[in-house]
Amino acid sequence: MVALMAVEITRRDMSAGELRAKAARQMLAIALVLKGAKVCLLEALAESSNPSALRLHPSLTEFYRAKTSGLAATLSTRRPSSRPSKRYAA
């Protein structure tokens, strides 16, 4: 479904046709810039070396789950008096 909408022309120094032509030239200029950027990016990708595949340990999820649950247990059993009194900015 195509939605049509009307726009009131408030500029009086250009006709509707001139405004459409100007908008078309602007869109063409943007398309040319984007096409040039795409060519540059594709060239850079072609010149770069392929990164090696990321290999993860098979039991990494279990290790992470154990570490986070241990941290949660430690934080929940920690006494308020043992917390540092000053906050250090990172």
DSSP file (Angstrom, degrees, kcal/mol; ACC not computed):
  #  RESIDUE AA STRUCTURE BP1 BP2  ACC     N-H-->O    O-->H-N    N-H-->O    O-->H-N    TCO  KAPPA ALPHA  PHI   PSI    X-CA   Y-CA   Z-CA
    1    1 A M              0   0    0      0, 0.0     2,-0.5     0, 0.0     0, 0.0   0.000 360.0 360.0 360.0 128.6    0.0    0.0    0.0
    2    2 A V        -     0   0    0      2,-0.0     2,-0.6     0, 0.0     0, 0.0  -0.874 360.0-147.9-102.8 125.7    1.4    3.3   -1.0
    3    3 A A        -     0   0    0     -2,-0.5     2,-0.4     2,-0.0     0, 0.0  -0.824  11.4-156.8 -95.1 125.9    0.5    6.3    1.1
    4    4 A L        -     0   0    0     -2,-0.6     2,-0.4     2,-0.0    -2,-0.0  -0.806  12.4-176.8 -99.9 141.1    0.3    9.6   -0.8
    5    5 A M        -     0   0    0     -2,-0.4     2,-0.4     2,-0.0    -2,-0.0  -0.992  18.4-135.7-138.9 149.8    0.7   12.9    1.0
    6    6 A A        -     0   0    0     -2,-0.4     2,-0.5     2,-0.0    -2,-0.0  -0.812  13.9-161.4-103.7 141.9    0.5   16.4   -0.1
    7    7 A V        -     0   0    0     -2,-0.4     2,-0.4     2,-0.0    -2,-0.0  -0.986  18.3-129.1-124.0 130.3    2.9   19.1    0.9
    8    8 A E        -     0   0    0     -2,-0.5     2,-0.7     1,-0.1    -2,-0.0  -0.624  21.0-132.8 -78.4 131.5    2.2   22.7    0.7
    9    9 A I        +     0   0    0     -2,-0.4     7,-0.1     1,-0.2    -1,-0.1  -0.759  29.9 171.9 -87.3 118.5    4.9   24.7   -1.1
   10   10 A T        +     0   0    0     -2,-0.7     2,-0.4     2,-0.0    -1,-0.2   0.570  51.0  92.7-103.2 -12.0    5.8   27.7    0.9
   11   11 A R        -     0   0    0      1,-0.1     8,-0.1     2,-0.0    -2,-0.0  -0.679  47.2-178.6 -83.0 134.9    8.7   28.8   -1.2
   12   12 A R  S    S+     0   0    0     -2,-0.4    -1,-0.1     1,-0.1    -3,-0.0   0.507  70.8  72.8-109.4  -8.2    7.8   31.3   -3.9
   13   13 A D  S    S+     0   0    0      1,-0.1     2,-0.4     2,-0.0    -1,-0.1   0.630 102.0  42.5 -82.6 -12.2   11.2   31.8   -5.5
   14   14 A M  S    S-     0   0    0      4,-0.0    -1,-0.1     3,-0.0     2,-0.1  -0.979  81.0-125.8-133.2 145.8   11.1   28.3   -7.2
   15   15 A S     >  -     0   0    0     -2,-0.4     4,-2.3     1,-0.1     5,-0.2  -0.315  35.5-102.0 -79.6 171.6    8.3   26.5   -8.9
   16   16 A A  H  > S+     0   0    0      1,-0.2     4,-2.4     2,-0.2     5,-0.2   0.897 124.1  51.4 -62.0 -40.6    7.3   23.0   -7.9
   17   17 A G  H  > S+     0   0    0      2,-0.2     4,-2.4     1,-0.2    -1,-0.2   0.897 109.5  49.4 -63.6 -40.9    9.2   21.5  -10.8
   18   18 A E  H  > S+     0   0    0      2,-0.2     4,-2.5     1,-0.2    -2,-0.2   0.894 110.7  50.4 -66.0 -39.2   12.3   23.4   -9.8
   19   19 A L  H  X S+     0   0    0     -4,-2.3     4,-2.5     2,-0.2    -2,-0.2   0.913 111.2  48.5 -64.1 -42.4   12.0   22.2   -6.2
   20   20 A R  H  X S+     0   0    0     -4,-2.4     4,-2.4     2,-0.2    -2,-0.2   0.907 112.0  49.3 -63.2 -41.5   11.6   18.6   -7.4
   21   21 A A  H  X S+     0   0    0     -4,-2.4     4,-2.4     2,-0.2    -2,-0.2   0.903 111.4  48.9 -64.7 -41.1   14.6   18.9   -9.7
   22   22 A K  H  X S+     0   0    0     -4,-2.5     4,-2.3     2,-0.2    -2,-0.2   0.918 112.0  48.7 -64.3 -42.8   16.7   20.4   -6.9
   23   23 A A  H  X S+     0   0    0     -4,-2.5     4,-2.4     1,-0.2    -2,-0.2   0.892 110.6  51.3 -64.5 -38.8   15.6   17.6   -4.5
   24   24 A A  H  X S+     0   0    0     -4,-2.4     4,-2.3     2,-0.2    -2,-0.2   0.911 109.8  49.3 -65.1 -41.8   16.5   15.0   -7.2
   25   25 A R  H  X S+     0   0    0     -4,-2.4     4,-2.3     2,-0.2    -2,-0.2   0.897 111.1  50.2 -63.3 -39.9   20.0   16.5   -7.7
   26   26 A Q  H  X S+     0   0    0     -4,-2.3     4,-2.3     2,-0.2    -2,-0.2   0.914 110.9  48.2 -65.0 -42.2   20.5   16.4   -3.9
   27   27 A M  H  X S+     0   0    0     -4,-2.4     4,-2.4     1,-0.2    -2,-0.2   0.884 111.4  50.9 -65.5 -37.6   19.5   12.8   -3.7
   28   28 A L  H  X S+     0   0    0     -4,-2.3     4,-2.3     2,-0.2    -2,-0.2   0.908 109.6  50.2 -65.0 -41.7   21.7   11.9   -6.6
   29   29 A A  H  X S+     0   0    0     -4,-2.3     4,-2.1     2,-0.2    -2,-0.2   0.912 111.4  48.2 -62.9 -42.3   24.7   13.7   -4.9
   30   30 A I  H  X S+     0   0    0     -4,-2.3     4,-2.6     1,-0.2    -2,-0.2   0.912 110.8  51.5 -64.0 -42.0   24.0   11.8   -1.6
   31   31 A A  H  X S+     0   0    0     -4,-2.4     4,-2.4     1,-0.2    -2,-0.2   0.896 109.5  50.1 -62.8 -39.8   23.8    8.5   -3.6
   32   32 A L  H  X S+     0   0    0     -4,-2.3     4,-2.2     2,-0.2    -1,-0.2   0.897 110.8  48.9 -66.0 -39.9   27.1    9.2   -5.3
   33   33 A V  H  X S+     0   0    0     -4,-2.1     4,-2.3     2,-0.2    -2,-0.2   0.928 112.9  47.5 -64.2 -44.8   28.8   10.0   -1.9
   34   34 A L  H  X S+     0   0    0     -4,-2.6     4,-2.3     1,-0.2    -2,-0.2   0.886 110.5  52.0 -64.4 -38.4   27.4    6.8   -0.4
   35   35 A K  H  X S+     0   0    0     -4,-2.4     4,-2.2     2,-0.2    -1,-0.2   0.909 110.2  49.2 -64.8 -40.7   28.5    4.8   -3.4
   36   36 A G  H  X S+     0   0    0     -4,-2.2     4,-2.2     2,-0.2    -2,-0.2   0.897 110.7  49.9 -63.7 -40.2   32.1    6.2   -3.1
   37   37 A A  H  X S+     0   0    0     -4,-2.3     4,-2.4     2,-0.2    -2,-0.2   0.888 109.5  52.0 -65.1 -38.2   32.1    5.4    0.6
   38   38 A K  H  X S+     0   0    0     -4,-2.3     4,-2.6     2,-0.2    -2,-0.2   0.917 108.7  50.1 -64.1 -42.9   31.0    1.9   -0.1
   39   39 A V  H  X S+     0   0    0     -4,-2.2     4,-2.3     1,-0.2    -2,-0.2   0.923 111.2  49.1 -61.4 -44.2   33.8    1.4   -2.7
   40   40 A C  H  X S+     0   0    0     -4,-2.2     4,-2.3     1,-0.2    -2,-0.2   0.915 112.5  47.6 -61.9 -43.2   36.4    2.7   -0.2
   41   41 A L  H  X S+     0   0    0     -4,-2.4     4,-2.4     1,-0.2    -2,-0.2   0.898 111.1  50.3 -66.5 -40.0   35.1    0.3    2.5
   42   42 A L  H  X S+     0   0    0     -4,-2.6     4,-2.1     2,-0.2    -1,-0.2   0.885 110.9  49.7 -65.9 -37.4   35.1   -2.7    0.2
   43   43 A E  H  X S+     0   0    0     -4,-2.3     4,-2.0     2,-0.2    -2,-0.2   0.913 110.7  49.8 -64.9 -42.3   38.6   -1.9   -0.9
   44   44 A A  H  X S+     0   0    0     -4,-2.3     4,-1.5     1,-0.2    -2,-0.2   0.895 111.6  48.8 -63.9 -39.5   39.7   -1.6    2.8
   45   45 A L  H  < S+     0   0    0     -4,-2.4    -1,-0.2     1,-0.2    -2,-0.2   0.890 110.2  51.3 -66.0 -38.5   38.0   -5.0    3.6
   46   46 A A  H  < S+     0   0    0     -4,-2.1    -2,-0.2     1,-0.2    -1,-0.2   0.860 112.5  46.2 -67.3 -34.3   39.7   -6.6    0.6
   47   47 A E  H  < S+     0   0    0     -4,-2.0    -1,-0.2    -5,-0.1    -2,-0.2   0.753  97.3  87.4 -79.8 -24.7   43.1   -5.4    1.7
   48   48 A S  S  < S-     0   0    0     -4,-1.5     2,-0.2    -5,-0.2    -3,-0.0  -0.394  83.5-111.5 -77.4 153.0   42.8   -6.3    5.3
   49   49 A S        -     0   0    0     -2,-0.1    -1,-0.1     1,-0.1    -2,-0.1  -0.534  35.3-103.2 -80.5 150.1   43.7   -9.8    6.5
   50   50 A N        -     0   0    0     -2,-0.2    -1,-0.1     1,-0.1     2,-0.1  -0.571  37.4-122.7 -72.6 128.5   41.0  -12.1    7.7
   51   51 A P        -     0   0    0      0, 0.0     3,-0.1     0, 0.0    -1,-0.1  -0.403  32.0-102.3 -68.4 148.9   40.8  -12.3   11.4
   52   52 A S        -     0   0    0      1,-0.1     2,-0.1    -2,-0.1     3,-0.0  -0.381  46.1 -92.4 -69.1 151.7   41.2  -15.7   12.9
   53   53 A A        -     0   0    0      1,-0.1     2,-0.5    -3,-0.1    -1,-0.1  -0.380  39.9-113.3 -66.7 139.8   38.1  -17.4   14.0
   54   54 A L        -     0   0    0     -3,-0.1     2,-0.5    -2,-0.1    -1,-0.1  -0.633  32.9-162.6 -76.1 121.0   37.2  -16.8   17.7
   55   55 A R        -     0   0    0     -2,-0.5     2,-0.3    -3,-0.0    -3,-0.0  -0.930   4.0-165.5-110.9 125.6   37.5  -20.1   19.5
   56   56 A L        -     0   0    0     -2,-0.5    -2,-0.0     1,-0.0     0, 0.0  -0.798  30.2-100.9-108.7 149.8   35.8  -20.5   22.9
   57   57 A H    >   -     0   0    0     -2,-0.3     3,-1.8     1,-0.1     4,-0.3  -0.445  31.8-124.7 -66.0 139.6   36.4  -23.2   25.4
   58   58 A P  T 3  S+     0   0    0      0, 0.0     3,-0.4     0, 0.0     4,-0.2   0.807 109.0  43.4 -59.3 -30.9   33.5  -25.8   25.3
   59   59 A S  T 3> S+     0   0    0      1,-0.2     4,-2.1     2,-0.1     5,-0.2   0.063  77.4 114.7-104.2  27.1   32.7  -25.4   29.0
   60   60 A L  H <> S+     0   0    0     -3,-1.8     4,-2.7     1,-0.2     5,-0.2   0.877  73.4  55.2 -63.9 -37.1   32.9  -21.6   29.1
   61   61 A T  H  > S+     0   0    0     -3,-0.4     4,-2.5    -4,-0.3    -1,-0.2   0.908 109.1  46.6 -64.8 -40.3   29.2  -21.2   29.9
   62   62 A E  H  > S+     0   0    0      2,-0.2     4,-2.4     1,-0.2    -1,-0.2   0.906 112.5  50.5 -66.6 -40.3   29.5  -23.4   33.0
   63   63 A F  H  X S+     0   0    0     -4,-2.1     4,-2.4     2,-0.2    -2,-0.2   0.936 112.7  46.2 -61.7 -46.7   32.6  -21.6   34.1
   64   64 A Y  H  X S+     0   0    0     -4,-2.7     4,-2.7     1,-0.2     5,-0.2   0.911 111.9  51.1 -63.3 -43.3   31.0  -18.2   33.8
   65   65 A R  H  X S+     0   0    0     -4,-2.5     4,-2.2    -5,-0.2     5,-0.2   0.901 111.3  48.1 -61.7 -41.6   27.8  -19.4   35.5
   66   66 A A  H  X S+     0   0    0     -4,-2.4     4,-2.2     2,-0.2    -1,-0.2   0.911 112.7  48.5 -65.8 -42.4   29.8  -20.8   38.5
   67   67 A K  H  X S+     0   0    0     -4,-2.4     4,-2.2     2,-0.2    -2,-0.2   0.925 113.9  45.4 -64.5 -44.6   31.9  -17.6   38.7
   68   68 A T  H  X S+     0   0    0     -4,-2.7     4,-2.5     2,-0.2    -1,-0.2   0.885 113.4  48.5 -70.2 -37.0   28.8  -15.3   38.7
   69   69 A S  H  X S+     0   0    0     -4,-2.2     4,-2.3    -5,-0.2    -1,-0.2   0.891 111.9  50.7 -69.5 -36.1   26.8  -17.4   41.1
   70   70 A G  H  X S+     0   0    0     -4,-2.2     4,-2.3    -5,-0.2    -2,-0.2   0.893 111.3  48.3 -64.4 -38.9   29.9  -17.5   43.4
   71   71 A L  H  X S+     0   0    0     -4,-2.2     4,-2.6     2,-0.2    -2,-0.2   0.914 110.9  50.3 -66.6 -42.8   30.1  -13.7   43.2
   72   72 A A  H  X S+     0   0    0     -4,-2.5     4,-2.0     1,-0.2    -2,-0.2   0.907 111.6  48.4 -62.3 -41.0   26.4  -13.3   43.9
   73   73 A A  H  X S+     0   0    0     -4,-2.3     4,-1.6     2,-0.2    -1,-0.2   0.915 111.9  49.3 -65.7 -41.8   26.7  -15.5   46.9
   74   74 A T  H  X S+     0   0    0     -4,-2.3     4,-0.7     1,-0.2    -2,-0.2   0.915 112.5  47.4 -63.2 -43.1   29.8  -13.6   48.2
   75   75 A L  H  < S+     0   0    0     -4,-2.6     3,-0.2     1,-0.2    -1,-0.2   0.844 111.8  50.0 -69.0 -32.8   28.1  -10.2   47.8
   76   76 A S  H  < S+     0   0    0     -4,-2.0    -1,-0.2    -5,-0.2    -2,-0.2   0.782 114.5  43.4 -78.4 -25.0   24.9  -11.4   49.5
   77   77 A T  H  < S+     0   0    0     -4,-1.6    -1,-0.2    -5,-0.2    -2,-0.2   0.469  87.6 114.4 -96.2  -2.0   26.7  -12.8   52.5
   78   78 A R     <  -     0   0    0     -4,-0.7     5,-0.0    -3,-0.2    -3,-0.0  -0.469  69.1-122.1 -71.7 136.8   29.1   -9.9   52.9
   79   79 A R    >   -     0   0    0     -2,-0.2     3,-1.2     1,-0.1     4,-0.3  -0.530  14.7-126.8 -76.5 144.3   28.7   -7.8   56.1
   80   80 A P  G >  S+     0   0    0      0, 0.0     3,-1.2     0, 0.0    -1,-0.1   0.828 107.9  60.3 -60.4 -30.9   28.0   -4.1   55.6
   81   81 A S  G 3  S+     0   0    0      1,-0.2     4,-0.1     4,-0.0    -3,-0.0   0.714  96.9  60.1 -71.9 -18.6   30.9   -3.2   57.9
   82   82 A S  G <  S+     0   0    0     -3,-1.2    -1,-0.2     2,-0.1     3,-0.1   0.525  82.5 102.5 -87.7  -4.0   33.4   -5.0   55.6
   83   83 A R  S <  S-     0   0    0     -3,-1.2     2,-0.0    -4,-0.3     0, 0.0  -0.506  86.5 -97.1 -76.5 147.0   32.6   -2.8   52.6
   84   84 A P        -     0   0    0      0, 0.0    -1,-0.1     0, 0.0    -2,-0.1  -0.341  24.1-143.6 -62.9 144.3   35.0    0.0   51.8
   85   85 A S  S    S+     0   0    0     -4,-0.1     2,-0.3    -3,-0.1    -2,-0.0   0.736  80.2  58.9 -83.5 -23.1   34.1    3.4   53.2
   86   86 A K  S    S-     0   0    0      2,-0.0     2,-0.5     0, 0.0     0, 0.0  -0.814  75.0-136.7-109.1 148.7   35.3    5.4   50.3
   87   87 A R        -     0   0    0     -2,-0.3     2,-0.5     0, 0.0    -2,-0.0  -0.872  16.4-150.1-100.9 133.6   34.3    5.1   46.7
   88   88 A Y        -     0   0    0     -2,-0.5     2,-0.2     2,-0.0    -2,-0.0  -0.884  14.3-126.9-106.1 133.4   37.1    5.2   44.1
   89   89 A A              0   0    0     -2,-0.5     0, 0.0     1,-0.1     0, 0.0  -0.547 360.0 360.0 -76.9 140.0   36.4    6.6   40.7
   90   90 A A              0   0    0     -2,-0.2    -1,-0.1     0, 0.0    -2,-0.0   0.465 360.0 360.0 -80.8 360.0   37.3    4.4   37.8
